[in-house]
Amino acid sequence: MSEKLGYAILSALIYGSWAFFANGGDDPTSAVSAGVVQAVCSFGITLSLAIFSVRVFLFLRPPSVSISLLVVVSGFSLILYVMHWIAGTGRIFVTILPSIIMGGLFCFYILRKEALIYAGNK
């Protein structure tokens, strides 16, 4: 758990900083708000992404990496978008795009690993 917590903290720092930078040309309050929202979301999503990805994968019959990836990435992208929309972030897509890309790659890695384990247990 401590390793996941470390990744979540690192994710919060990196993507929160990016969100602040991406919105820095706007009102300073908006930039800080975007950074805080992104940091909180990145922290929570990083902690829950692996667990949620595997659960979606195992729920499907037959398990599918591509459908699981689509469901999970769409879900966390929607969460990020809505949270930034509520917070009034000016450049939502620029703010969340790095998180979506890296989160999607991380999710793909987890799902491929799970698919190999699943295939070996058949």
Helices and strands as residue ranges (DSSP letters): H 2-22, H 28-59, H 65-87, H 92-120
